[in-house]
Amino acid sequence: MPKSIAIIIAKYSGILLASFLILWWAMFYSSLNIPEVIPFTQIRVYGLGLGGCILTVLILSQKELLKKTPTLSVVNLTLLGTTICFINEVIFHFILSFTDEVSRLFYFVEGVTTTTTLCAVLSFFVAFQLKTKRTGKLVLFIAVFLILFKGLTLVFPSFFAPRD
């Protein structure tokens, strides 16, 4: 891997980590009184914030990667975006493991795998759009993904049920 790509990965992993930590502090430790969910919906503000941070970092990092190395394929861009998120997740959940008293290893593994998997899907969508500019096909991919995800929630409802 060229040095410039490693620097981009480290830079955007750090930016994502900083944004995750700021959001985590703002939601759970500050006196800002941010509501847990958006009123009249079941959408969690924390999850929406994390998704926004991830998507922003993926778009910016993959644009920069394409500027430095325009020959990168969709697969390579997807893997590099996933790597950025994976590095961030490992460090972030390592930091969180010092704040939680119960099931540290379980939450570490669950958090890293689920968020990295989501990031891989988002990274593919971003990479596909940036590299091919085929929005119609991207919408089809997103629709297929949502249908598959809904199918999984119907087949395995207990796996996707919220835990307290």
trRosetta pair geometry for C-beta under 8 A, 3 or more apart (Angstrom, degrees):
i j d omega theta_ij theta_ji phi_ij phi_ji
1 5 5.2 -109 178 79 97 126
1 6 5.6 110 119 -55 118 95
2 5 4.9 93 65 6 83 102
2 6 7.3 -152 99 -4 44 87
2 69 7.3 155 34 -67 141 133
3 6 5.6 -57 -151 38 37 112
3 7 6.3 38 152 -22 68 104
4 7 5.7 -51 -149 34 33 113
4 8 6.5 35 152 -20 64 103
4 68 5.1 -167 133 -164 133 143
4 69 7.7 154 88 -36 121 102
5 8 5.6 -51 -149 35 34 112
5 9 6.4 37 151 -20 66 104
5 65 6.6 56 -124 -129 86 96
5 68 6.9 -179 -73 104 69 143
5 69 6.7 -7 -73 -7 110 139
5 80 6.9 -90 -170 -127 110 133
6 9 5.6 -51 -147 36 33 113
6 10 6.3 31 155 -16 65 106
7 10 5.8 -55 -146 39 31 109
7 11 6.1 33 154 -23 65 108
8 11 5.7 -53 -143 36 29 113
8 12 6.3 13 164 -5 65 110
8 61 6.2 128 165 -154 103 87
8 64 5.5 179 -135 112 127 122
8 65 5.8 153 130 -77 161 81
8 68 6.9 -138 -44 6 143 152
8 80 7.9 18 99 175 117 126
9 12 6.5 -66 -144 45 23 97
9 13 6.0 25 158 -21 63 112
9 61 7.8 77 -97 -163 43 130
9 80 6.5 -114 -86 -166 105 88
9 83 5.8 -30 -140 112 127 116
9 84 5.5 -139 -145 -84 70 80
9 87 7.0 96 163 7 99 151
10 13 5.8 -56 -142 37 27 112
10 14 6.3 28 157 -19 62 108
10 87 7.9 -84 -105 133 49 163
11 14 5.9 -63 -158 36 26 111
11 15 6.5 23 150 -17 64 107
11 61 8.0 167 84 -111 94 99
12 15 5.3 -45 -140 36 40 114
12 16 6.1 42 157 -18 67 103
12 57 5.3 132 -172 -172 103 102
12 60 7.0 172 -114 92 120 101
12 61 4.0 19 -92 -89 167 125
12 64 7.9 178 -52 46 127 138
12 84 4.9 -19 100 -146 113 134
13 16 5.8 -55 -147 40 29 110
13 17 6.2 32 152 -21 64 108
13 84 5.1 -146 -69 -155 78 66
13 85 8.0 -143 -110 -58 80 17
13 87 4.2 -25 -133 91 145 123
13 88 4.8 -156 -155 -57 75 84
13 91 7.6 98 163 16 109 135
14 17 5.6 -52 -143 36 30 113
14 18 6.3 30 157 -19 64 104
15 18 5.9 -54 -148 36 29 110
15 19 6.4 25 154 -15 64 107
15 57 5.9 167 97 -115 112 113
16 19 5.8 -56 -146 39 31 108
16 20 6.2 34 154 -21 65 106
16 53 6.3 122 -138 151 72 107
16 54 7.0 57 -137 -101 119 55
16 57 4.6 24 -77 -99 102 172
16 84 6.6 113 -2 154 146 98
16 85 6.9 -108 161 -104 168 56
16 88 4.3 -44 99 -106 121 156
17 20 5.7 -54 -147 36 30 112
17 21 6.3 27 156 -17 65 107
17 88 4.8 -152 -63 -137 80 87
17 91 5.6 -17 -116 89 134 129
17 92 5.8 -156 -129 -65 80 94
18 21 5.9 -57 -147 38 29 109
18 22 6.3 28 156 -17 65 108
19 22 5.8 -53 -143 38 32 110
19 23 6.1 30 157 -17 65 109
19 53 4.3 169 127 -140 137 131
19 57 7.4 -155 28 -51 146 123
20 23 5.9 -60 -146 41 27 109
20 24 6.0 30 155 -22 65 109
20 50 6.8 45 -115 -119 85 89
20 53 6.5 169 -65 115 66 161
20 88 6.7 132 -8 171 143 114
20 92 5.0 -29 113 -117 151 139
21 24 5.6 -52 -142 36 29 113
21 25 6.3 29 157 -17 64 106
21 92 7.1 -144 -60 -122 80 92
21 95 7.2 -22 -99 105 109 160
22 25 5.9 -56 -148 38 28 109
22 26 6.1 28 154 -19 64 110
23 26 5.6 -54 -142 38 30 111
23 27 6.1 24 160 -16 65 110
23 46 6.9 127 155 -143 108 71
23 49 4.8 166 -147 136 135 134
23 50 6.6 172 112 -71 158 67
23 53 6.6 -108 -28 -37 147 145
24 27 6.1 -60 -145 39 24 106
24 28 6.1 -26 175 23 62 114
24 29 7.8 33 131 7 69 107
24 46 7.9 62 -101 -146 53 113
24 96 7.6 -117 -151 -89 156 106
25 28 7.0 -85 -134 54 18 78
25 29 5.0 -54 -154 52 62 115
25 30 5.9 74 143 -38 76 99
26 29 7.9 -11 -32 53 10 73
26 30 5.0 -15 -131 12 41 138
26 32 5.8 -2 -167 21 81 148
26 34 6.5 51 144 -10 90 145
27 30 7.7 64 13 28 17 98
27 34 5.7 -77 -116 70 59 133
27 45 7.0 173 -116 98 113 106
27 46 4.8 60 -130 -92 163 104
27 49 7.4 -161 -58 37 126 153
30 34 7.9 50 70 -4 109 106
34 45 5.8 -148 157 112 110 157
35 38 7.2 122 91 -93 123 25
35 39 6.8 12 118 -51 170 79
35 45 6.2 120 82 -23 69 140
36 44 6.4 -42 162 -135 71 82
36 45 6.6 -164 176 20 19 103
36 46 7.6 -27 -152 -9 60 104
37 41 6.4 -154 164 84 105 72
37 42 6.2 -50 -150 -149 140 29
37 43 6.2 125 -159 71 83 44
37 44 5.5 -56 -98 -97 72 49
37 45 6.6 -168 -114 -19 17 82
38 41 4.6 4 81 50 101 119
38 43 4.7 1 22 71 116 103
38 45 6.3 130 -53 -70 73 82
38 48 7.4 50 -38 -18 118 155
43 47 7.3 -129 -175 70 67 112
43 48 5.9 53 163 -55 108 123
44 47 4.2 73 77 12 106 108
44 48 6.6 -177 91 -10 54 86
45 48 5.6 -57 -147 39 31 113
45 49 6.2 34 154 -21 66 107
46 49 5.7 -56 -150 36 29 112
46 50 6.4 28 154 -18 64 105
47 50 5.6 -51 -144 36 33 110
47 51 6.2 35 155 -19 65 106
48 51 5.7 -53 -147 37 29 113
48 52 6.4 31 153 -20 63 106
49 52 5.7 -54 -148 36 30 112
49 53 6.4 30 154 -18 65 105
50 53 5.7 -55 -149 37 32 111
50 54 6.2 31 154 -19 66 107
50 115 7.7 -78 163 -129 135 119
51 54 5.8 -55 -145 37 30 111
51 55 6.1 26 159 -16 65 110
52 55 6.0 -56 -142 39 27 108
52 56 6.2 27 159 -18 63 110
53 56 6.0 -59 -147 38 26 110
53 57 6.2 20 159 -14 64 111
54 57 6.1 -62 -148 40 26 106
54 58 6.1 26 156 -19 65 110
54 85 6.5 40 -139 -108 105 119
54 115 8.0 -151 -90 -173 144 96
54 118 7.6 24 149 115 169 106
54 119 5.8 -120 -162 -105 129 92
54 122 6.2 73 132 87 116 162
55 58 5.7 -55 -144 37 29 112
55 59 6.4 28 158 -18 64 106
55 122 6.1 -105 -93 -173 76 135
55 126 7.3 169 -150 -70 68 127
56 59 6.0 -57 -149 35 28 108
56 60 6.3 18 159 -10 65 111
57 60 6.0 -59 -142 43 30 106
57 61 5.8 24 163 -16 67 114
57 84 6.8 -163 142 139 117 136
57 85 8.0 137 95 -77 128 81
58 61 6.1 -58 -136 41 23 105
58 62 6.0 15 168 -12 62 114
58 81 4.9 51 -137 -151 94 123
58 84 7.4 168 -95 72 65 137
58 85 7.6 -2 -76 -52 101 113
58 119 7.3 -178 -74 -159 127 84
58 122 5.9 -174 -13 127 172 106
58 123 5.5 -136 -141 -99 129 68
58 126 4.7 158 136 9 115 168
59 62 6.3 -64 -143 41 21 102
59 63 6.3 23 158 -20 61 110
59 126 5.6 -130 -83 -145 63 129
59 130 7.6 160 -141 -64 66 126
60 63 5.9 -57 -149 35 27 111
60 64 6.4 23 156 -15 63 108
61 64 5.7 -58 -150 39 32 109
61 65 6.2 33 152 -21 67 106
61 80 7.5 -156 139 129 115 104
61 81 6.4 142 89 -106 123 77
61 84 5.7 29 161 -73 174 168
62 65 5.3 -47 -141 37 36 115
62 66 6.3 38 157 -19 65 103
62 77 5.2 65 -139 -166 110 112
62 80 7.4 136 -99 86 77 113
62 81 5.7 -12 -65 -72 110 116
62 123 7.5 154 -63 -152 133 77
62 126 5.5 146 24 131 156 116
62 127 5.8 -133 -145 -88 147 70
62 130 5.5 162 127 25 120 165
63 66 5.8 -56 -150 37 29 110
63 67 6.6 34 150 -23 63 103
63 130 6.4 -136 -81 -136 67 140
64 67 5.5 -49 -149 31 35 115
64 68 6.5 27 155 -12 66 105
65 68 6.0 -59 -148 41 31 106
65 69 6.2 -35 173 44 68 96
65 72 6.1 -9 143 9 106 165
65 77 6.3 153 97 -119 139 85
65 80 5.9 125 -119 111 162 155
66 69 7.1 -81 -126 72 23 57
66 70 5.8 53 -178 -110 68 56
66 72 6.3 -112 -97 45 63 117
66 77 7.2 10 -63 -100 94 127
66 130 6.1 -146 -36 150 154 124
66 131 7.3 -159 -104 -85 131 74
67 70 7.4 13 -126 -66 13 82
69 72 5.0 80 109 -36 105 102
72 76 4.5 -127 -163 90 88 127
72 77 5.3 106 136 -56 122 86
72 80 7.5 -33 -159 0 145 141
72 131 7.7 -111 97 -99 82 122
73 76 4.8 97 51 9 75 100
73 77 7.0 -138 95 -2 39 87
73 131 7.3 62 -171 -147 35 157
74 77 5.8 -56 -147 39 30 111
74 78 6.2 34 153 -23 64 107
74 124 7.3 56 166 -149 100 69
74 127 4.8 126 -153 134 67 111
74 128 5.4 46 -142 -88 129 61
74 131 4.9 -141 -79 50 82 156
74 132 7.0 -4 -73 -28 126 106
75 78 5.6 -55 -149 35 29 113
75 79 6.4 26 154 -16 64 107
76 79 5.7 -55 -146 38 32 109
76 80 6.2 29 156 -17 66 107
77 80 5.8 -56 -144 39 30 109
77 81 6.2 30 157 -17 65 108
77 123 7.3 -172 131 169 74 93
77 126 7.7 -130 144 100 118 86
77 127 3.5 153 102 -128 121 120
77 130 7.1 -153 -177 68 162 123
77 131 6.4 -165 7 -47 153 126
78 81 5.9 -57 -148 39 28 110
78 82 6.2 27 154 -18 64 109
78 120 6.7 57 174 -162 98 70
78 123 4.8 119 -145 122 60 103
78 124 4.5 27 -117 -86 125 67
78 127 4.7 -106 -59 18 72 157
79 82 5.6 -54 -144 39 31 112
79 83 6.3 38 153 -25 64 104
79 123 8.0 160 -23 133 14 142
80 83 5.5 -48 -148 31 33 116
80 84 6.7 40 151 -22 62 99
80 123 7.9 -177 71 -169 56 132
81 84 5.7 -47 -153 28 34 114
81 85 6.7 27 152 -10 64 105
81 119 6.9 -158 138 162 89 94
81 120 7.8 139 96 -115 96 40
81 122 7.7 -129 145 97 134 79
81 123 3.1 167 99 -137 132 120
81 126 6.6 145 -112 66 164 126
81 127 6.4 -137 -5 -49 139 111
82 85 5.8 -58 -151 42 35 108
82 86 6.0 37 151 -25 69 107
82 116 6.5 72 -167 -173 87 85
82 119 5.7 135 -120 113 60 101
82 120 4.4 31 -103 -96 122 79
82 123 5.1 -127 -51 29 72 164
83 86 5.5 -52 -140 35 31 113
83 87 6.4 31 161 -18 65 103
84 87 6.3 -57 -152 34 25 107
84 88 6.5 22 152 -14 60 111
84 119 7.9 -142 77 173 80 137
85 88 5.6 -59 -149 41 32 113
85 89 6.0 33 156 -23 68 109
85 115 6.8 -148 168 137 113 92
85 116 5.6 154 115 -118 108 64
85 119 3.4 -163 134 179 176 166
85 120 7.6 -133 58 -48 140 58
85 123 7.1 -126 -4 -51 131 126
86 89 5.7 -55 -144 36 29 111
86 90 6.4 30 158 -20 64 103
86 112 7.3 59 -147 -169 69 93
86 116 4.8 51 -92 -121 78 125
86 119 7.5 -158 -46 75 63 144
87 90 6.1 -53 -149 32 29 109
87 91 6.6 18 157 -8 63 109
88 91 6.2 -68 -153 43 28 104
88 92 5.8 24 157 -19 69 115
89 92 5.6 -55 -135 41 28 111
89 93 5.9 17 168 -9 66 110
89 111 6.6 -176 -169 132 103 88
89 112 4.6 132 137 -124 119 67
89 115 5.1 169 -110 85 133 126
89 116 5.5 -110 22 -57 161 93
89 119 7.7 -139 -39 -7 129 146
90 93 6.5 -62 -142 43 21 100
90 94 6.2 27 154 -24 60 110
90 112 5.9 50 -81 -118 61 127
91 94 5.6 -55 -148 34 29 115
91 95 6.5 29 154 -18 64 103
92 95 5.9 -57 -155 35 30 109
92 96 6.4 27 150 -16 66 108
92 111 7.8 -122 99 143 102 132
93 96 5.2 -48 -139 40 40 114
93 97 6.3 55 155 -36 65 95
93 107 7.1 -169 -155 125 110 81
93 108 4.7 132 149 -132 123 67
93 111 4.6 158 -98 87 132 134
93 112 5.5 -99 17 -54 155 90
94 97 5.7 -44 -153 18 30 116
94 98 7.9 30 150 -18 55 95
94 108 7.2 61 -76 -130 49 118
95 98 6.4 -56 -172 23 39 108
95 99 7.7 22 142 -10 65 107
96 99 5.7 -65 -159 37 48 108
96 100 6.3 25 155 -9 81 111
96 107 7.3 -104 117 125 122 123
96 108 7.8 172 76 -90 102 74
96 111 7.4 20 62 36 149 177
97 100 6.3 -63 -137 43 34 99
97 104 4.5 76 -151 -161 97 110
97 107 7.4 167 -95 80 78 106
97 108 5.5 8 -76 -72 122 115
100 103 7.5 -51 139 66 125 66
100 104 5.9 156 86 -94 104 76
100 107 6.3 -12 88 50 166 157
103 106 4.0 -37 178 40 105 121
103 107 5.6 102 115 -19 94 95
104 107 6.3 -66 -149 42 25 101
104 108 6.0 28 156 -23 65 112
105 108 5.5 -54 -144 35 30 115
105 109 6.2 23 161 -13 66 107
106 109 6.2 -61 -149 40 25 103
106 110 6.0 19 158 -13 64 115
107 110 5.6 -54 -134 45 31 110
107 111 5.7 32 165 -21 66 111
108 111 6.2 -59 -143 38 20 107
108 112 6.3 12 162 -12 60 112
109 112 6.1 -60 -143 40 25 106
109 113 6.1 14 165 -10 64 114
110 113 6.3 -64 -142 42 23 102
110 114 5.9 9 170 -8 64 116
111 114 6.5 -61 -134 42 21 100
111 115 5.9 6 174 -4 61 118
112 115 6.6 -65 -138 45 18 100
112 116 5.8 13 167 -14 59 119
113 116 6.0 -62 -139 42 22 107
113 117 6.1 24 161 -21 62 110
114 117 5.8 -56 -148 35 28 111
114 118 6.5 27 155 -15 63 106
115 118 5.6 -52 -147 38 34 111
115 119 6.1 37 152 -21 66 107
116 119 5.4 -52 -144 38 33 115
116 120 6.4 42 152 -27 64 100
117 120 5.6 -47 -150 27 32 114
117 121 6.9 30 152 -15 62 101
118 121 5.9 -55 -156 35 34 110
118 122 6.3 28 151 -11 68 108
119 122 5.6 -56 -143 45 34 109
119 123 5.7 41 155 -27 68 108
120 123 5.5 -51 -141 36 27 115
120 124 6.6 32 154 -22 61 101
121 124 5.8 -51 -154 30 30 111
121 125 6.7 28 150 -16 63 104
121 145 6.4 123 -163 -148 126 144
122 125 5.6 -54 -151 35 36 112
122 126 6.3 32 154 -15 69 106
123 126 5.8 -55 -145 40 31 108
123 127 6.0 30 157 -18 66 111
124 127 5.8 -58 -141 41 28 109
124 128 6.0 30 160 -22 65 108
124 141 7.8 -129 125 162 112 143
125 128 5.9 -55 -145 35 25 111
125 129 6.5 20 158 -14 61 109
125 138 6.4 95 -154 -158 79 103
125 141 6.7 180 -104 105 83 127
125 142 6.5 60 -118 -77 129 96
126 129 6.0 -61 -150 39 28 107
126 130 6.1 19 159 -13 67 112
127 130 6.0 -59 -140 42 28 105
127 131 5.8 13 167 -9 66 117
128 131 6.3 -65 -138 44 21 101
128 132 5.8 -25 -179 23 62 116
128 134 7.4 -68 160 55 93 93
128 137 7.6 -119 164 104 126 105
128 138 5.7 157 109 -99 120 97
128 141 6.8 36 86 25 171 166
129 132 7.1 -70 -119 53 15 80
129 133 6.9 60 -176 -96 53 33
129 134 7.8 -129 -114 51 49 52
129 135 6.8 48 -127 -93 97 66
129 138 5.2 40 -78 -95 91 155
130 133 7.8 4 -166 -62 13 67
132 137 7.4 -41 113 62 143 132
134 137 4.3 12 130 28 117 115
134 138 6.3 147 97 -23 68 88
135 138 5.3 -55 -146 36 36 117
135 139 6.4 39 156 -22 68 100
136 139 5.9 -51 -153 31 30 110
136 140 6.8 31 148 -17 62 104
137 140 5.4 -50 -153 35 38 117
137 141 6.5 43 148 -21 67 101
138 141 5.5 -50 -150 34 35 113
138 142 6.4 34 152 -18 66 104
139 142 5.7 -53 -147 37 33 111
139 143 6.3 35 152 -20 65 105
140 143 5.7 -54 -147 36 30 112
140 144 6.4 30 155 -18 65 105
141 144 5.8 -55 -147 37 30 110
141 145 6.3 32 154 -20 64 107
142 145 5.6 -53 -147 36 31 114
142 146 6.3 30 155 -18 65 106
143 146 5.8 -55 -147 37 30 110
143 147 6.4 30 154 -18 64 107
144 147 5.8 -56 -147 38 31 111
144 148 6.3 30 154 -17 65 107
145 148 5.8 -57 -148 39 29 110
145 149 6.2 28 155 -19 65 108
146 149 5.6 -53 -143 38 31 112
146 150 6.2 31 156 -18 65 105
147 150 5.8 -53 -145 38 29 110
147 151 6.3 35 152 -22 62 106
148 151 5.5 -54 -150 35 31 116
148 152 6.5 33 152 -20 64 102
149 152 5.7 -51 -151 33 33 112
149 153 6.6 32 151 -18 64 103
150 153 5.6 -53 -150 36 35 111
150 154 6.6 33 151 -18 65 104
151 154 5.7 -57 -151 36 32 109
151 155 6.3 24 155 -13 68 109
152 155 5.8 -58 -140 42 32 106
152 156 5.9 -23 175 34 70 104
152 159 7.8 -70 158 78 95 130
152 160 7.2 114 119 -44 91 134
153 156 7.0 -72 -122 66 22 68
153 157 6.4 57 172 -103 61 58
153 160 4.6 -57 -119 44 86 163
154 157 6.8 5 -140 -64 22 90
156 159 4.0 3 146 17 116 125
156 160 6.5 106 103 -9 86 94
157 160 6.4 -76 -153 48 34 94
157 161 6.2 52 151 -50 71 100
158 161 5.4 -34 -142 4 37 122
